[in-house]
């Protein structure tokens, strides 16, 4: 638990530093777009996931690899340097959390409401845009969406906006069904005992 809080605090520090630099340079939108692209590539590529997580790959090799990826994708220099810094500081394994923290910090500074979405499957850019539009309409103000994949949900998604949480996951529905079935079984057992 403490290590999660520590990594969360570190992610926020890195995110805040990047947001400050991106805003000062006037390239915050472009940097955010780069990070969203990198995050999508991370979801799609097993090799990229291995690169970010493997302790067997040296920091130098990771740094060179992310810089090559950034160059090929034509990322902003700020983004490329940031990814290289994460590799150098052995923080690539938390890049997903850092990107989500960057997106939330940018949306906070733009005066948007942040929505955190856990989905059983990766959303396409079109699906993410539709979800953002629906949440913006429901909330009556601009909503910035960050999506994380959580396969344990089985299907559906969990959406958290501020203190409101909407759990429409298959996992939660199965839990409710299990509770209802236990409750029904207990009621039937009690009725049978009363009858006998």
C-alpha positions as CSV (number, residue, x, y, z in Angstrom):
1,X,0.0,0.0,0.0
2,X,2.8,2.4,1.0
3,X,4.7,1.6,-2.2
4,X,1.6,2.4,-4.3
5,X,1.3,5.7,-2.5
6,X,5.0,6.4,-3.1
7,X,4.7,5.6,-6.8
8,X,1.5,7.6,-7.0
9,X,3.3,10.6,-5.5
10,X,6.3,10.1,-7.8
11,X,3.9,9.9,-10.8
12,X,2.3,13.2,-9.8
13,X,5.7,14.9,-9.4
14,X,6.8,13.8,-12.9
15,X,3.4,14.8,-14.3
16,X,3.4,18.2,-12.7
17,X,7.0,18.9,-13.9
18,X,6.1,17.9,-17.5
19,X,2.8,19.9,-17.5
20,X,4.7,23.0,-16.3
21,X,7.3,22.7,-19.1
22,X,4.7,21.9,-21.7
23,X,2.5,24.9,-20.8
24,X,5.5,27.3,-20.6
25,X,6.5,26.2,-24.1
26,X,2.9,26.5,-25.4
27,X,3.0,22.9,-26.6
28,X,0.7,21.2,-24.0
29,X,-1.8,20.0,-26.5
30,X,0.9,18.5,-28.8
31,X,2.6,16.8,-25.8
32,X,-0.7,15.4,-24.5
33,X,-1.4,14.0,-28.0
34,X,2.1,12.4,-28.0
35,X,1.5,10.8,-24.6
36,X,-1.9,9.5,-25.7
37,X,-0.3,7.9,-28.8
38,X,2.4,6.4,-26.6
39,X,-0.2,5.0,-24.2
40,X,-2.2,3.5,-27.1
41,X,1.0,1.9,-28.4
42,X,1.8,0.5,-25.0
43,X,-1.7,-1.1,-24.8
44,X,-1.3,-2.6,-28.3
45,X,2.3,-3.8,-28.2
46,X,3.5,-6.7,-26.0
47,X,7.1,-5.8,-26.9
48,X,6.7,-2.2,-25.7
49,X,5.2,-3.5,-22.5
50,X,8.1,-5.8,-22.0
51,X,10.5,-2.9,-22.7
52,X,9.0,-0.7,-20.0
53,X,8.7,-3.4,-17.4
54,X,11.7,-5.7,-17.8
55,X,14.5,-5.3,-15.2
56,X,16.8,-7.2,-17.6
57,X,16.9,-4.4,-20.1
58,X,19.4,-1.7,-19.1
59,X,18.4,1.9,-18.5
60,X,20.5,3.0,-21.5
61,X,18.9,0.5,-23.8
62,X,15.4,1.6,-22.7
63,X,16.4,5.2,-23.1
64,X,17.6,4.6,-26.7
65,X,14.5,2.6,-27.5
66,X,12.0,5.2,-26.3
67,X,13.9,7.9,-28.1
68,X,13.8,5.9,-31.3
69,X,10.1,5.3,-30.9
70,X,9.5,9.0,-30.2
71,X,11.6,10.0,-33.3
72,X,9.7,7.6,-35.5
73,X,6.3,8.8,-34.2
74,X,7.5,12.5,-34.7
75,X,6.9,13.4,-31.0
76,X,7.7,16.8,-29.7
77,X,11.2,17.1,-28.3
78,X,9.7,17.7,-24.8
79,X,7.9,14.4,-25.0
80,X,11.0,12.5,-26.3
81,X,13.2,14.0,-23.6
82,X,10.6,13.2,-20.9
83,X,10.3,9.6,-22.0
84,X,14.1,9.4,-22.0
85,X,14.2,10.8,-18.5
86,X,11.8,8.2,-17.3
87,X,14.0,5.5,-18.7
88,X,17.1,7.0,-17.2
89,X,15.5,7.2,-13.8
90,X,14.1,3.7,-14.1
91,X,10.5,4.9,-14.1
92,X,9.2,3.5,-17.4
93,X,7.3,0.8,-15.5
94,X,5.0,3.5,-14.2
95,X,4.7,5.4,-17.5
96,X,1.0,4.6,-17.8
97,X,0.2,6.1,-14.3
98,X,2.4,9.1,-15.1
99,X,0.6,9.7,-18.5
100,X,-2.8,9.5,-16.7
101,X,-1.6,12.0,-14.1
102,X,-0.4,14.4,-16.9
103,X,-3.8,14.2,-18.5
104,X,-5.6,14.8,-15.3
105,X,-3.3,17.7,-14.4
106,X,-3.8,19.3,-17.8
107,X,-7.5,19.0,-17.6
108,X,-7.5,20.4,-14.1
109,X,-5.6,23.5,-15.3
110,X,-8.0,23.9,-18.2
111,X,-10.9,23.9,-15.7
112,X,-12.3,20.5,-16.9
113,X,-13.7,17.8,-14.7
114,X,-11.6,14.7,-14.7
115,X,-13.3,11.3,-15.3
116,X,-11.3,8.1,-14.6
117,X,-12.5,5.1,-16.6
118,X,-11.6,1.5,-16.0
119,X,-12.6,-0.6,-19.0
120,X,-12.3,-4.4,-19.5
121,X,-11.0,-3.7,-23.0
122,X,-9.0,-0.9,-24.7
123,X,-11.3,1.8,-26.2
124,X,-10.7,3.0,-29.7
125,X,-10.2,6.8,-30.1
126,X,-13.7,7.1,-31.5
127,X,-15.2,5.2,-28.5
128,X,-13.2,7.4,-26.1
129,X,-14.4,10.5,-27.9
130,X,-18.1,9.3,-27.7
131,X,-17.7,8.5,-24.0
132,X,-16.2,12.0,-23.3
133,X,-19.1,13.6,-25.2
134,X,-21.7,11.7,-23.2
135,X,-20.0,12.5,-19.9
136,X,-19.7,16.2,-20.9
137,X,-23.4,16.3,-21.7
138,X,-24.3,14.5,-18.5
139,X,-22.1,16.7,-16.3
140,X,-23.0,20.0,-18.1
141,X,-19.3,21.0,-18.3
142,X,-16.2,19.8,-20.1
143,X,-14.9,16.4,-19.0
144,X,-11.5,15.0,-19.6
145,X,-11.4,11.2,-19.7
146,X,-8.5,9.0,-18.8
147,X,-8.9,5.3,-19.6
148,X,-7.2,2.3,-18.0
149,X,-7.7,-1.3,-19.0
150,X,-8.6,-3.7,-16.2
151,X,-9.3,-7.2,-17.6
152,X,-10.5,-8.4,-14.2
153,X,-13.8,-6.4,-14.9
154,X,-14.6,-9.1,-17.5
155,X,-16.7,-6.7,-19.5
156,X,-18.2,-3.2,-19.2
157,X,-16.6,-0.3,-17.3
158,X,-16.3,1.7,-14.1
159,X,-16.5,5.4,-14.5
160,X,-15.5,7.8,-11.7
161,X,-16.2,11.5,-11.9
162,X,-15.3,13.3,-8.7
163,X,-17.0,11.5,-5.9
164,X,-19.5,9.8,-8.2
165,X,-18.8,6.2,-9.4
166,X,-20.8,4.3,-11.9
167,X,-19.9,0.6,-11.9
168,X,-21.3,-1.1,-15.0
169,X,-18.8,-3.9,-15.1
170,X,-19.7,-7.6,-15.6
171,X,-17.6,-8.4,-12.5
172,X,-19.8,-6.1,-10.3
173,X,-23.0,-7.6,-11.8
174,X,-21.8,-11.1,-11.1
175,X,-21.0,-10.0,-7.5
176,X,-24.6,-8.6,-7.1
177,X,-26.0,-11.8,-8.6
178,X,-24.0,-13.9,-6.1
179,X,-25.2,-11.8,-3.2
180,X,-28.8,-12.1,-4.4
181,X,-28.5,-15.8,-4.8
182,X,-27.0,-16.3,-1.3
183,X,-29.7,-14.1,0.2
184,X,-32.4,-16.1,-1.6
185,X,-30.8,-19.4,-0.4
186,X,-30.7,-18.1,3.2
187,X,-34.4,-17.0,2.9
188,X,-35.4,-20.4,1.6
189,X,-33.4,-22.2,4.3
190,X,-35.0,-20.1,7.0
191,X,-38.5,-20.8,5.5
192,X,-37.8,-24.5,5.4
193,X,-36.7,-24.5,9.1
194,X,-39.8,-22.5,10.1
195,X,-42.0,-25.0,8.2
196,X,-40.5,-28.0,9.9
